[in-house]
Amino acid sequence: MLLNQDIFELTEKGKHEVSAGMQPGGGIVGDARFILPLFVNGLTLGEVVEKLPSSVRACCMATVNNLLTGGYIVAHAETELSLQPLTWVSPTPSGDEPILTVVEEDAGLDFTGRFPGVNPKNPELDKRLPPVVVNSLDEEIESRSEQRAIEKIKQFEQDMNNTFAQITEHEILLAEQEKLSRQQAMVESARLSPIYENLRELVFFKDFSDAELAEVLHVGVWRERKEQDFLLHEGDSAKSFYVMLRGFAGVVKRERLIGLIRSGESFSEFSFLLGDEETHHADVIARSHVEFMEFSTDKLGNISLETRFQFAAAFSRCQTRHLVCADEQIVNLLTH
């Protein structure tokens, strides 16, 4: 069984071997996979906590009351599970003096009694401890056989799996609650924007949820131009796409008007759809006072996948309408 070296180390060179899961005297050090015995050399539990490495102490402080009243120290470290007997050696974390001493075979310690500064097992405290801790302890020393140790290991692994499942479920729930809280705060902030209702009325954003529309406002930049101003120049790099909010603009190629962009329509969306370094293939010139939103493709990496899908769906609807209009224009040209 190998644990984080900045906490302690185990070796086969020691003289006193103990089976995994034993709890002589009531003091234990545990980790995320296993619980091991702790032999304290005349230290109170408070002193032990103070001398622990910061990485371990941080885990212990959450249960400091249990430490002082029940004699339990529960720390976390990466481990590999093993059924072999374990041997204690004095730890030397970060070069500090050891806080534990090797328990020699001839140390003369009475395992049925209590070690200096370590409280015996507290039945009342056991009621408040999780099963993963309580089930790792033996009541009677006589019951600490090899077979019993193996059974304890299996029980402990099952308890830990159950504990991790509960923790994972709880963390997922907290993450969802935090996400909803952030979204709600973003929506409330977005509704204060003077253009929020304008976006909500546009057909382009008709399927966007409140949270998705809040993201739109967060990454978009409001622009306005007066009549005859250029919105885009042919040949310029296309690093953004746009959605017209008010007014309309003309698409001009070789000084000929080849299309119109109206309120609620997008333009220059190929920079988003293709993801390549595109250039504008025509000029876009305001035919009235216009207001529009600019969305930099660089910022779109910060929005959710749901919002990106909504943009793609809106582009598809917009392009479909453009194709229908183009077909009608071709028919009109052929019949007149």
KAJOJO-V211928 format. One record per helix or strand. SS is the DSSP state (h for helix, s for strand). FROM is the first residue (numbers start at 1). TO is the last residue. Records with the same first field share a line. If there is no record, write none. Layout:
SS->FROM-TO / FROM-TO
This chain:
s->10-10 / 17-18 / 28-30 / 35-37 / 40-40 / 72-74 / 86-88 / 100-100 / 221-225 / 230-232 / 237-238 / 240-246 / 249-253 / 256-261 / 266-267 / 278-279 / 283-286 / 290-296
h->24-26 / 45-51 / 54-70 / 93-95 / 123-126 / 131-134 / 141-143 / 146-190 / 196-201 / 203-205 / 210-219 / 270-274 / 299-302 / 305-335
